[in-house]
Amino acid sequence: MGTRQSKEAVEMEPCKKEACLIQACLSKNDFLSHKCLKVIEMLQSCCEKCNYNSTHCASLSGLLKTKPK
């Protein structure tokens, strides 16, 4: 996959990288979301930047409910 094609794929699927990082973190940490707050916050930031215009932002609300205040 060329650089141009990779960039276009990222623009079509904003926040995919962050969502994948969350899945990896959760899998590694027995699905304990409090151990993955940094990557959850990265997804939240990405979703804010793209005005939540990503399919990956739909799962964010459930993850934020588990985030301590």
PDB file of N, CA, C, O and CB in Angstrom:
ATOM      1  N   MET A   1       0.859  -1.180   0.000  1.00  0.00           N
ATOM      2  CA  MET A   1       0.000   0.000   0.000  1.00  0.00           C
ATOM      3  C   MET A   1       0.894   1.229   0.000  1.00  0.00           C
ATOM      4  O   MET A   1       1.787   1.340   0.840  1.00  0.00           O
ATOM      5  CB  MET A   1      -0.971   0.006   1.230  1.00  0.00           C
ATOM      6  N   GLY A   2       0.674   2.147  -0.919  1.00  0.00           N
ATOM      7  CA  GLY A   2       1.488   3.344  -1.024  1.00  0.00           C
ATOM      8  C   GLY A   2       1.109   4.379   0.015  1.00  0.00           C
ATOM      9  O   GLY A   2       0.074   4.273   0.673  1.00  0.00           O
ATOM     10  N   THR A   3       1.957   5.376   0.151  1.00  0.00           N
ATOM     11  CA  THR A   3       1.727   6.434   1.134  1.00  0.00           C
ATOM     12  C   THR A   3       0.441   7.190   0.846  1.00  0.00           C
ATOM     13  O   THR A   3      -0.337   7.464   1.760  1.00  0.00           O
ATOM     14  CB  THR A   3       2.903   7.402   1.157  1.00  0.00           C
ATOM     15  N   ARG A   4       0.211   7.527  -0.417  1.00  0.00           N
ATOM     16  CA  ARG A   4      -0.995   8.268  -0.770  1.00  0.00           C
ATOM     17  C   ARG A   4      -2.250   7.461  -0.433  1.00  0.00           C
ATOM     18  O   ARG A   4      -3.211   7.993   0.122  1.00  0.00           O
ATOM     19  CB  ARG A   4      -0.980   8.630  -2.261  1.00  0.00           C
ATOM     20  N   GLN A   5      -2.226   6.184  -0.773  1.00  0.00           N
ATOM     21  CA  GLN A   5      -3.374   5.332  -0.499  1.00  0.00           C
ATOM     22  C   GLN A   5      -3.605   5.195   1.006  1.00  0.00           C
ATOM     23  O   GLN A   5      -4.753   5.197   1.451  1.00  0.00           O
ATOM     24  CB  GLN A   5      -3.175   3.954  -1.134  1.00  0.00           C
ATOM     25  N   SER A   6      -2.553   5.077   1.784  1.00  0.00           N
ATOM     26  CA  SER A   6      -2.675   4.969   3.232  1.00  0.00           C
ATOM     27  C   SER A   6      -3.301   6.230   3.817  1.00  0.00           C
ATOM     28  O   SER A   6      -4.166   6.148   4.689  1.00  0.00           O
ATOM     29  CB  SER A   6      -1.305   4.713   3.867  1.00  0.00           C
ATOM     30  N   LYS A   7      -2.869   7.390   3.343  1.00  0.00           N
ATOM     31  CA  LYS A   7      -3.407   8.650   3.836  1.00  0.00           C
ATOM     32  C   LYS A   7      -4.890   8.760   3.499  1.00  0.00           C
ATOM     33  O   LYS A   7      -5.683   9.210   4.326  1.00  0.00           O
ATOM     34  CB  LYS A   7      -2.631   9.837   3.243  1.00  0.00           C
ATOM     35  N   GLU A   8      -5.270   8.350   2.285  1.00  0.00           N
ATOM     36  CA  GLU A   8      -6.680   8.402   1.892  1.00  0.00           C
ATOM     37  C   GLU A   8      -7.514   7.467   2.754  1.00  0.00           C
ATOM     38  O   GLU A   8      -8.635   7.812   3.127  1.00  0.00           O
ATOM     39  CB  GLU A   8      -6.843   8.038   0.408  1.00  0.00           C
ATOM     40  N   ALA A   9      -6.992   6.301   3.075  1.00  0.00           N
ATOM     41  CA  ALA A   9      -7.724   5.350   3.919  1.00  0.00           C
ATOM     42  C   ALA A   9      -7.948   5.928   5.305  1.00  0.00           C
ATOM     43  O   ALA A   9      -9.019   5.751   5.887  1.00  0.00           O
ATOM     44  CB  ALA A   9      -6.967   4.017   4.019  1.00  0.00           C
ATOM     45  N   VAL A  10      -6.944   6.621   5.842  1.00  0.00           N
ATOM     46  CA  VAL A  10      -7.077   7.235   7.160  1.00  0.00           C
ATOM     47  C   VAL A  10      -8.130   8.330   7.128  1.00  0.00           C
ATOM     48  O   VAL A  10      -8.921   8.453   8.063  1.00  0.00           O
ATOM     49  CB  VAL A  10      -5.730   7.803   7.635  1.00  0.00           C
ATOM     50  N   GLU A  11      -8.153   9.129   6.065  1.00  0.00           N
ATOM     51  CA  GLU A  11      -9.137  10.201   5.971  1.00  0.00           C
ATOM     52  C   GLU A  11     -10.547   9.644   5.835  1.00  0.00           C
ATOM     53  O   GLU A  11     -11.500  10.262   6.312  1.00  0.00           O
ATOM     54  CB  GLU A  11      -8.818  11.111   4.791  1.00  0.00           C
ATOM     55  N   MET A  12     -10.699   8.487   5.192  1.00  0.00           N
ATOM     56  CA  MET A  12     -12.018   7.877   5.044  1.00  0.00           C
ATOM     57  C   MET A  12     -12.465   7.221   6.344  1.00  0.00           C
ATOM     58  O   MET A  12     -13.664   7.125   6.607  1.00  0.00           O
ATOM     59  CB  MET A  12     -12.008   6.848   3.911  1.00  0.00           C
ATOM     60  N   GLU A  13     -11.542   6.780   7.139  1.00  0.00           N
ATOM     61  CA  GLU A  13     -11.822   6.104   8.410  1.00  0.00           C
ATOM     62  C   GLU A  13     -11.138   6.836   9.555  1.00  0.00           C
ATOM     63  O   GLU A  13     -10.209   6.301  10.160  1.00  0.00           O
ATOM     64  CB  GLU A  13     -11.358   4.631   8.363  1.00  0.00           C
ATOM     65  N   PRO A  14     -11.583   8.054   9.861  1.00  0.00           N
ATOM     66  CA  PRO A  14     -10.919   8.761  10.956  1.00  0.00           C
ATOM     67  C   PRO A  14     -11.073   7.993  12.267  1.00  0.00           C
ATOM     68  O   PRO A  14     -12.105   7.375  12.528  1.00  0.00           O
ATOM     69  CB  PRO A  14     -11.488  10.184  11.104  1.00  0.00           C
ATOM     70  N   CYS A  15     -10.051   8.048  13.059  1.00  0.00           N
ATOM     71  CA  CYS A  15     -10.002   7.459  14.407  1.00  0.00           C
ATOM     72  C   CYS A  15      -9.881   5.939  14.420  1.00  0.00           C
ATOM     73  O   CYS A  15      -9.976   5.327  15.483  1.00  0.00           O
ATOM     74  CB  CYS A  15     -11.230   7.852  15.168  1.00  0.00           C
ATOM     75  N   LYS A  16      -9.675   5.324  13.271  1.00  0.00           N
ATOM     76  CA  LYS A  16      -9.525   3.871  13.233  1.00  0.00           C
ATOM     77  C   LYS A  16      -8.291   3.438  14.023  1.00  0.00           C
ATOM     78  O   LYS A  16      -8.336   2.460  14.769  1.00  0.00           O
ATOM     79  CB  LYS A  16      -9.429   3.375  11.778  1.00  0.00           C
ATOM     80  N   LYS A  17      -7.189   4.171  13.854  1.00  0.00           N
ATOM     81  CA  LYS A  17      -5.951   3.839  14.562  1.00  0.00           C
ATOM     82  C   LYS A  17      -6.178   3.847  16.070  1.00  0.00           C
ATOM     83  O   LYS A  17      -5.745   2.931  16.769  1.00  0.00           O
ATOM     84  CB  LYS A  17      -4.831   4.828  14.188  1.00  0.00           C
ATOM     85  N   GLU A  18      -6.855   4.878  16.571  1.00  0.00           N
ATOM     86  CA  GLU A  18      -7.101   4.991  18.000  1.00  0.00           C
ATOM     87  C   GLU A  18      -8.013   3.871  18.497  1.00  0.00           C
ATOM     88  O   GLU A  18      -7.802   3.327  19.581  1.00  0.00           O
ATOM     89  CB  GLU A  18      -7.712   6.349  18.323  1.00  0.00           C
ATOM     90  N   ALA A  19      -9.026   3.530  17.698  1.00  0.00           N
ATOM     91  CA  ALA A  19      -9.938   2.452  18.073  1.00  0.00           C
ATOM     92  C   ALA A  19      -9.192   1.115  18.144  1.00  0.00           C
ATOM     93  O   ALA A  19      -9.443   0.304  19.035  1.00  0.00           O
ATOM     94  CB  ALA A  19     -11.108   2.361  17.068  1.00  0.00           C
ATOM     95  N   CYS A  20      -8.280   0.895  17.205  1.00  0.00           N
ATOM     96  CA  CYS A  20      -7.484  -0.335  17.215  1.00  0.00           C
ATOM     97  C   CYS A  20      -6.556  -0.383  18.429  1.00  0.00           C
ATOM     98  O   CYS A  20      -6.342  -1.446  19.013  1.00  0.00           O
ATOM     99  CB  CYS A  20      -6.663  -0.450  15.922  1.00  0.00           C
ATOM    100  N   LEU A  21      -6.011   0.770  18.803  1.00  0.00           N
ATOM    101  CA  LEU A  21      -5.158   0.830  19.991  1.00  0.00           C
ATOM    102  C   LEU A  21      -5.946   0.478  21.250  1.00  0.00           C
ATOM    103  O   LEU A  21      -5.419  -0.175  22.150  1.00  0.00           O
ATOM    104  CB  LEU A  21      -4.536   2.226  20.133  1.00  0.00           C
ATOM    105  N   ILE A  22      -7.202   0.906  21.315  1.00  0.00           N
ATOM    106  CA  ILE A  22      -8.043   0.577  22.468  1.00  0.00           C
ATOM    107  C   ILE A  22      -8.286  -0.923  22.518  1.00  0.00           C
ATOM    108  O   ILE A  22      -8.173  -1.532  23.582  1.00  0.00           O
ATOM    109  CB  ILE A  22      -9.388   1.341  22.408  1.00  0.00           C
ATOM    110  N   GLN A  23      -8.619  -1.527  21.385  1.00  0.00           N
ATOM    111  CA  GLN A  23      -8.861  -2.968  21.358  1.00  0.00           C
ATOM    112  C   GLN A  23      -7.619  -3.734  21.826  1.00  0.00           C
ATOM    113  O   GLN A  23      -7.719  -4.682  22.605  1.00  0.00           O
ATOM    114  CB  GLN A  23      -9.264  -3.420  19.939  1.00  0.00           C
ATOM    115  N   ALA A  24      -6.458  -3.312  21.343  1.00  0.00           N
ATOM    116  CA  ALA A  24      -5.216  -3.982  21.744  1.00  0.00           C
ATOM    117  C   ALA A  24      -4.973  -3.821  23.239  1.00  0.00           C
ATOM    118  O   ALA A  24      -4.591  -4.772  23.920  1.00  0.00           O
ATOM    119  CB  ALA A  24      -4.022  -3.424  20.951  1.00  0.00           C
ATOM    120  N   CYS A  25      -5.195  -2.615  23.743  1.00  0.00           N
ATOM    121  CA  CYS A  25      -4.981  -2.352  25.166  1.00  0.00           C
ATOM    122  C   CYS A  25      -5.950  -3.170  26.025  1.00  0.00           C
ATOM    123  O   CYS A  25      -5.551  -3.775  27.020  1.00  0.00           O
ATOM    124  CB  CYS A  25      -5.145  -0.850  25.463  1.00  0.00           C
ATOM    125  N   LEU A  26      -7.204  -3.181  25.635  1.00  0.00           N
ATOM    126  CA  LEU A  26      -8.192  -3.941  26.406  1.00  0.00           C
ATOM    127  C   LEU A  26      -7.877  -5.432  26.407  1.00  0.00           C
ATOM    128  O   LEU A  26      -7.984  -6.093  27.440  1.00  0.00           O
ATOM    129  CB  LEU A  26      -9.593  -3.710  25.846  1.00  0.00           C
ATOM    130  N   SER A  27      -7.491  -5.954  25.258  1.00  0.00           N
ATOM    131  CA  SER A  27      -7.146  -7.378  25.167  1.00  0.00           C
ATOM    132  C   SER A  27      -5.966  -7.706  26.073  1.00  0.00           C
ATOM    133  O   SER A  27      -5.954  -8.740  26.740  1.00  0.00           O
ATOM    134  CB  SER A  27      -6.819  -7.765  23.713  1.00  0.00           C
ATOM    135  N   LYS A  28      -4.981  -6.824  26.092  1.00  0.00           N
ATOM    136  CA  LYS A  28      -3.766  -7.038  26.892  1.00  0.00           C
ATOM    137  C   LYS A  28      -4.043  -6.898  28.391  1.00  0.00           C
ATOM    138  O   LYS A  28      -3.318  -7.462  29.211  1.00  0.00           O
ATOM    139  CB  LYS A  28      -2.673  -6.045  26.472  1.00  0.00           C
ATOM    140  N   ASN A  29      -5.086  -6.149  28.750  1.00  0.00           N
ATOM    141  CA  ASN A  29      -5.362  -5.848  30.163  1.00  0.00           C
ATOM    142  C   ASN A  29      -6.670  -6.454  30.658  1.00  0.00           C
ATOM    143  O   ASN A  29      -7.371  -5.850  31.470  1.00  0.00           O
ATOM    144  CB  ASN A  29      -5.397  -4.352  30.370  1.00  0.00           C
ATOM    145  N   ASP A  30      -6.995  -7.638  30.172  1.00  0.00           N
ATOM    146  CA  ASP A  30      -8.188  -8.372  30.625  1.00  0.00           C
ATOM    147  C   ASP A  30      -9.471  -7.543  30.552  1.00  0.00           C
ATOM    148  O   ASP A  30     -10.366  -7.684  31.386  1.00  0.00           O
ATOM    149  CB  ASP A  30      -7.984  -8.846  32.047  1.00  0.00           C
ATOM    150  N   PHE A  31      -9.542  -6.682  29.547  1.00  0.00           N
ATOM    151  CA  PHE A  31     -10.716  -5.842  29.281  1.00  0.00           C
ATOM    152  C   PHE A  31     -11.088  -4.932  30.453  1.00  0.00           C
ATOM    153  O   PHE A  31     -12.262  -4.646  30.686  1.00  0.00           O
ATOM    154  CB  PHE A  31     -11.896  -6.716  28.938  1.00  0.00           C
ATOM    155  N   LEU A  32     -10.076  -4.489  31.174  1.00  0.00           N
ATOM    156  CA  LEU A  32     -10.265  -3.524  32.261  1.00  0.00           C
ATOM    157  C   LEU A  32     -10.009  -2.134  31.683  1.00  0.00           C
ATOM    158  O   LEU A  32      -8.863  -1.719  31.509  1.00  0.00           O
ATOM    159  CB  LEU A  32      -9.304  -3.827  33.488  1.00  0.00           C
ATOM    160  N   SER A  33     -11.097  -1.424  31.389  1.00  0.00           N
ATOM    161  CA  SER A  33     -10.971  -0.150  30.682  1.00  0.00           C
ATOM    162  C   SER A  33     -10.200   0.902  31.477  1.00  0.00           C
ATOM    163  O   SER A  33      -9.587   1.788  30.881  1.00  0.00           O
ATOM    164  CB  SER A  33     -12.339   0.381  30.344  1.00  0.00           C
ATOM    165  N   HIS A  34     -10.218   0.824  32.795  1.00  0.00           N
ATOM    166  CA  HIS A  34      -9.486   1.825  33.580  1.00  0.00           C
ATOM    167  C   HIS A  34      -7.971   1.740  33.348  1.00  0.00           C
ATOM    168  O   HIS A  34      -7.243   2.683  33.657  1.00  0.00           O
ATOM    169  CB  HIS A  34      -9.793   1.647  35.071  1.00  0.00           C
ATOM    170  N   LYS A  35      -7.499   0.617  32.808  1.00  0.00           N
ATOM    171  CA  LYS A  35      -6.082   0.482  32.493  1.00  0.00           C
ATOM    172  C   LYS A  35      -5.744   1.049  31.111  1.00  0.00           C
ATOM    173  O   LYS A  35      -4.579   1.073  30.714  1.00  0.00           O
ATOM    174  CB  LYS A  35      -5.671  -0.980  32.567  1.00  0.00           C
ATOM    175  N   CYS A  36      -6.755   1.499  30.388  1.00  0.00           N
ATOM    176  CA  CYS A  36      -6.553   1.983  29.018  1.00  0.00           C
ATOM    177  C   CYS A  36      -7.013   3.429  28.847  1.00  0.00           C
ATOM    178  O   CYS A  36      -7.368   3.847  27.744  1.00  0.00           O
ATOM    179  CB  CYS A  36      -7.296   1.088  28.031  1.00  0.00           C
ATOM    180  N   LEU A  37      -7.005   4.180  29.927  1.00  0.00           N
ATOM    181  CA  LEU A  37      -7.523   5.556  29.870  1.00  0.00           C
ATOM    182  C   LEU A  37      -6.781   6.430  28.875  1.00  0.00           C
ATOM    183  O   LEU A  37      -7.396   7.272  28.220  1.00  0.00           O
ATOM    184  CB  LEU A  37      -7.450   6.189  31.234  1.00  0.00           C
ATOM    185  N   LYS A  38      -5.481   6.250  28.750  1.00  0.00           N
ATOM    186  CA  LYS A  38      -4.710   7.091  27.831  1.00  0.00           C
ATOM    187  C   LYS A  38      -5.186   6.902  26.388  1.00  0.00           C
ATOM    188  O   LYS A  38      -5.377   7.881  25.668  1.00  0.00           O
ATOM    189  CB  LYS A  38      -3.207   6.768  27.941  1.00  0.00           C
ATOM    190  N   VAL A  39      -5.377   5.657  25.966  1.00  0.00           N
ATOM    191  CA  VAL A  39      -5.820   5.431  24.579  1.00  0.00           C
ATOM    192  C   VAL A  39      -7.292   5.803  24.399  1.00  0.00           C
ATOM    193  O   VAL A  39      -7.693   6.212  23.309  1.00  0.00           O
ATOM    194  CB  VAL A  39      -5.601   3.960  24.179  1.00  0.00           C
ATOM    195  N   ILE A  40      -8.092   5.667  25.440  1.00  0.00           N
ATOM    196  CA  ILE A  40      -9.490   6.108  25.373  1.00  0.00           C
ATOM    197  C   ILE A  40      -9.529   7.624  25.177  1.00  0.00           C
ATOM    198  O   ILE A  40     -10.325   8.133  24.387  1.00  0.00           O
ATOM    199  CB  ILE A  40     -10.273   5.697  26.667  1.00  0.00           C
ATOM    200  N   GLU A  41      -8.679   8.329  25.889  1.00  0.00           N
ATOM    201  CA  GLU A  41      -8.611   9.782  25.735  1.00  0.00           C
ATOM    202  C   GLU A  41      -8.106  10.175  24.353  1.00  0.00           C
ATOM    203  O   GLU A  41      -8.512  11.206  23.817  1.00  0.00           O
ATOM    204  CB  GLU A  41      -7.712  10.387  26.807  1.00  0.00           C
ATOM    205  N   MET A  42      -7.218   9.361  23.766  1.00  0.00           N
ATOM    206  CA  MET A  42      -6.746   9.625  22.405  1.00  0.00           C
ATOM    207  C   MET A  42      -7.906   9.497  21.413  1.00  0.00           C
ATOM    208  O   MET A  42      -8.020  10.301  20.489  1.00  0.00           O
ATOM    209  CB  MET A  42      -5.597   8.653  22.025  1.00  0.00           C
ATOM    210  N   LEU A  43      -8.765   8.490  21.601  1.00  0.00           N
ATOM    211  CA  LEU A  43      -9.922   8.335  20.726  1.00  0.00           C
ATOM    212  C   LEU A  43     -10.877   9.506  20.914  1.00  0.00           C
ATOM    213  O   LEU A  43     -11.415  10.033  19.940  1.00  0.00           O
ATOM    214  CB  LEU A  43     -10.642   7.001  21.002  1.00  0.00           C
ATOM    215  N   GLN A  44     -11.089   9.914  22.153  1.00  0.00           N
ATOM    216  CA  GLN A  44     -11.974  11.041  22.419  1.00  0.00           C
ATOM    217  C   GLN A  44     -11.461  12.295  21.707  1.00  0.00           C
ATOM    218  O   GLN A  44     -12.239  13.028  21.096  1.00  0.00           O
ATOM    219  CB  GLN A  44     -12.093  11.291  23.939  1.00  0.00           C
ATOM    220  N   SER A  45     -10.186  12.532  21.785  1.00  0.00           N
ATOM    221  CA  SER A  45      -9.586  13.695  21.127  1.00  0.00           C
ATOM    222  C   SER A  45      -9.761  13.616  19.613  1.00  0.00           C
ATOM    223  O   SER A  45     -10.100  14.610  18.970  1.00  0.00           O
ATOM    224  CB  SER A  45      -8.093  13.802  21.481  1.00  0.00           C
ATOM    225  N   CYS A  46      -9.532  12.444  19.052  1.00  0.00           N
ATOM    226  CA  CYS A  46      -9.699  12.256  17.611  1.00  0.00           C
ATOM    227  C   CYS A  46     -11.145  12.515  17.204  1.00  0.00           C
ATOM    228  O   CYS A  46     -11.400  13.184  16.203  1.00  0.00           O
ATOM    229  CB  CYS A  46      -9.274  10.833  17.196  1.00  0.00           C
ATOM    230  N   CYS A  47     -12.089  11.990  17.976  1.00  0.00           N
ATOM    231  CA  CYS A  47     -13.509  12.171  17.664  1.00  0.00           C
ATOM    232  C   CYS A  47     -13.903  13.645  17.731  1.00  0.00           C
ATOM    233  O   CYS A  47     -14.694  14.120  16.916  1.00  0.00           O
ATOM    234  CB  CYS A  47     -14.378  11.350  18.629  1.00  0.00           C
ATOM    235  N   GLU A  48     -13.355  14.351  18.692  1.00  0.00           N
ATOM    236  CA  GLU A  48     -13.639  15.787  18.789  1.00  0.00           C
ATOM    237  C   GLU A  48     -13.103  16.521  17.564  1.00  0.00           C
ATOM    238  O   GLU A  48     -13.758  17.422  17.040  1.00  0.00           O
ATOM    239  CB  GLU A  48     -13.022  16.379  20.077  1.00  0.00           C
ATOM    240  N   LYS A  49     -11.908  16.134  17.106  1.00  0.00           N
ATOM    241  CA  LYS A  49     -11.293  16.783  15.942  1.00  0.00           C
ATOM    242  C   LYS A  49     -12.085  16.544  14.664  1.00  0.00           C
ATOM    243  O   LYS A  49     -12.143  17.421  13.802  1.00  0.00           O
ATOM    244  CB  LYS A  49      -9.869  16.286  15.758  1.00  0.00           C
ATOM    245  N   CYS A  50     -12.699  15.365  14.528  1.00  0.00           N
ATOM    246  CA  CYS A  50     -13.454  15.057  13.303  1.00  0.00           C
ATOM    247  C   CYS A  50     -14.961  15.254  13.514  1.00  0.00           C
ATOM    248  O   CYS A  50     -15.770  14.760  12.729  1.00  0.00           O
ATOM    249  CB  CYS A  50     -13.171  13.608  12.850  1.00  0.00           C
ATOM    250  N   ASN A  51     -15.327  15.971  14.567  1.00  0.00           N
ATOM    251  CA  ASN A  51     -16.742  16.239  14.889  1.00  0.00           C
ATOM    252  C   ASN A  51     -17.563  14.958  14.983  1.00  0.00           C
ATOM    253  O   ASN A  51     -18.719  14.917  14.560  1.00  0.00           O
ATOM    254  CB  ASN A  51     -17.357  17.162  13.837  1.00  0.00           C
ATOM    255  N   TYR A  52     -16.964  13.928  15.533  1.00  0.00           N
ATOM    256  CA  TYR A  52     -17.612  12.624  15.734  1.00  0.00           C
ATOM    257  C   TYR A  52     -18.097  12.016  14.424  1.00  0.00           C
ATOM    258  O   TYR A  52     -19.029  11.212  14.418  1.00  0.00           O
ATOM    259  CB  TYR A  52     -18.785  12.763  16.696  1.00  0.00           C
ATOM    260  N   ASN A  53     -17.470  12.397  13.316  1.00  0.00           N
ATOM    261  CA  ASN A  53     -17.840  11.888  12.001  1.00  0.00           C
ATOM    262  C   ASN A  53     -17.012  10.645  11.671  1.00  0.00           C
ATOM    263  O   ASN A  53     -16.285  10.611  10.679  1.00  0.00           O
ATOM    264  CB  ASN A  53     -17.643  12.976  10.918  1.00  0.00           C
ATOM    265  N   SER A  54     -17.136   9.640  12.512  1.00  0.00           N
ATOM    266  CA  SER A  54     -16.435   8.378  12.327  1.00  0.00           C
ATOM    267  C   SER A  54     -17.246   7.272  12.980  1.00  0.00           C
ATOM    268  O   SER A  54     -17.821   7.457  14.052  1.00  0.00           O
ATOM    269  CB  SER A  54     -14.999   8.437  12.918  1.00  0.00           C
ATOM    270  N   THR A  55     -17.285   6.132  12.327  1.00  0.00           N
ATOM    271  CA  THR A  55     -17.993   4.996  12.921  1.00  0.00           C
ATOM    272  C   THR A  55     -17.324   4.556  14.217  1.00  0.00           C
ATOM    273  O   THR A  55     -17.965   3.941  15.070  1.00  0.00           O
ATOM    274  CB  THR A  55     -18.050   3.822  11.933  1.00  0.00           C
ATOM    275  N   HIS A  56     -16.050   4.864  14.367  1.00  0.00           N
ATOM    276  CA  HIS A  56     -15.309   4.451  15.558  1.00  0.00           C
ATOM    277  C   HIS A  56     -15.662   5.282  16.783  1.00  0.00           C
ATOM    278  O   HIS A  56     -15.330   4.895  17.903  1.00  0.00           O
ATOM    279  CB  HIS A  56     -13.826   4.541  15.299  1.00  0.00           C
ATOM    280  N   CYS A  57     -16.319   6.400  16.596  1.00  0.00           N
ATOM    281  CA  CYS A  57     -16.680   7.262  17.726  1.00  0.00           C
ATOM    282  C   CYS A  57     -17.935   6.772  18.446  1.00  0.00           C
ATOM    283  O   CYS A  57     -18.207   7.197  19.569  1.00  0.00           O
ATOM    284  CB  CYS A  57     -16.890   8.692  17.245  1.00  0.00           C
ATOM    285  N   ALA A  58     -18.690   5.895  17.821  1.00  0.00           N
ATOM    286  CA  ALA A  58     -19.919   5.396  18.439  1.00  0.00           C
ATOM    287  C   ALA A  58     -19.630   4.632  19.730  1.00  0.00           C
ATOM    288  O   ALA A  58     -20.417   4.689  20.676  1.00  0.00           O
ATOM    289  CB  ALA A  58     -20.672   4.496  17.460  1.00  0.00           C
ATOM    290  N   SER A  59     -18.515   3.925  19.772  1.00  0.00           N
ATOM    291  CA  SER A  59     -18.185   3.141  20.967  1.00  0.00           C
ATOM    292  C   SER A  59     -17.636   4.014  22.091  1.00  0.00           C
ATOM    293  O   SER A  59     -17.498   3.554  23.224  1.00  0.00           O
ATOM    294  CB  SER A  59     -17.172   2.058  20.620  1.00  0.00           C
ATOM    295  N   LEU A  60     -17.329   5.249  21.788  1.00  0.00           N
ATOM    296  CA  LEU A  60     -16.702   6.122  22.772  1.00  0.00           C
ATOM    297  C   LEU A  60     -17.599   6.397  23.974  1.00  0.00           C
ATOM    298  O   LEU A  60     -17.108   6.452  25.101  1.00  0.00           O
ATOM    299  CB  LEU A  60     -16.314   7.421  22.125  1.00  0.00           C
ATOM    300  N   SER A  61     -18.884   6.570  23.763  1.00  0.00           N
ATOM    301  CA  SER A  61     -19.766   6.904  24.884  1.00  0.00           C
ATOM    302  C   SER A  61     -19.761   5.806  25.939  1.00  0.00           C
ATOM    303  O   SER A  61     -19.766   6.105  27.133  1.00  0.00           O
ATOM    304  CB  SER A  61     -21.193   7.142  24.387  1.00  0.00           C
ATOM    305  N   GLY A  62     -19.751   4.557  25.530  1.00  0.00           N
ATOM    306  CA  GLY A  62     -19.689   3.460  26.489  1.00  0.00           C
ATOM    307  C   GLY A  62     -18.376   3.429  27.240  1.00  0.00           C
ATOM    308  O   GLY A  62     -18.346   3.138  28.436  1.00  0.00           O
ATOM    309  N   LEU A  63     -17.297   3.726  26.549  1.00  0.00           N
ATOM    310  CA  LEU A  63     -15.982   3.741  27.194  1.00  0.00           C
ATOM    311  C   LEU A  63     -15.871   4.888  28.180  1.00  0.00           C
ATOM    312  O   LEU A  63     -15.256   4.738  29.236  1.00  0.00           O
ATOM    313  CB  LEU A  63     -14.874   3.845  26.149  1.00  0.00           C
ATOM    314  N   LEU A  64     -16.459   6.034  27.851  1.00  0.00           N
ATOM    315  CA  LEU A  64     -16.373   7.194  28.743  1.00  0.00           C
ATOM    316  C   LEU A  64     -17.171   6.985  30.018  1.00  0.00           C
ATOM    317  O   LEU A  64     -16.848   7.577  31.048  1.00  0.00           O
ATOM    318  CB  LEU A  64     -16.864   8.445  28.032  1.00  0.00           C
ATOM    319  N   LYS A  65     -18.203   6.157  29.973  1.00  0.00           N
ATOM    320  CA  LYS A  65     -18.991   5.880  31.180  1.00  0.00           C
ATOM    321  C   LYS A  65     -18.151   5.159  32.232  1.00  0.00           C
ATOM    322  O   LYS A  65     -18.425   5.256  33.428  1.00  0.00           O
ATOM    323  CB  LYS A  65     -20.230   5.038  30.829  1.00  0.00           C
ATOM    324  N   THR A  66     -17.124   4.433  31.775  1.00  0.00           N
ATOM    325  CA  THR A  66     -16.280   3.690  32.712  1.00  0.00           C
ATOM    326  C   THR A  66     -15.107   4.528  33.199  1.00  0.00           C
ATOM    327  O   THR A  66     -14.369   4.099  34.086  1.00  0.00           O
ATOM    328  CB  THR A  66     -15.768   2.414  32.061  1.00  0.00           C
ATOM    329  N   LYS A  67     -14.926   5.704  32.639  1.00  0.00           N
ATOM    330  CA  LYS A  67     -13.801   6.566  32.989  1.00  0.00           C
ATOM    331  C   LYS A  67     -14.105   7.271  34.320  1.00  0.00           C
ATOM    332  O   LYS A  67     -15.165   7.879  34.463  1.00  0.00           O
ATOM    333  CB  LYS A  67     -13.523   7.609  31.854  1.00  0.00           C
ATOM    334  N   PRO A  68     -13.193   7.197  35.285  1.00  0.00           N
ATOM    335  CA  PRO A  68     -13.428   7.882  36.565  1.00  0.00           C
ATOM    336  C   PRO A  68     -13.439   9.390  36.382  1.00  0.00           C
ATOM    337  O   PRO A  68     -12.732   9.934  35.534  1.00  0.00           O
ATOM    338  CB  PRO A  68     -12.359   7.488  37.593  1.00  0.00           C
ATOM    339  N   LYS A  69     -14.240  10.046  37.182  1.00  0.00           N
ATOM    340  CA  LYS A  69     -14.360  11.500  37.054  1.00  0.00           C
ATOM    341  C   LYS A  69     -13.462  12.192  38.029  1.00  0.00           C
ATOM    342  O   LYS A  69     -13.427  13.421  38.071  1.00  0.00           O
ATOM    343  CB  LYS A  69     -15.790  11.951  37.264  1.00  0.00           C
TER     344      LYS A  69
END
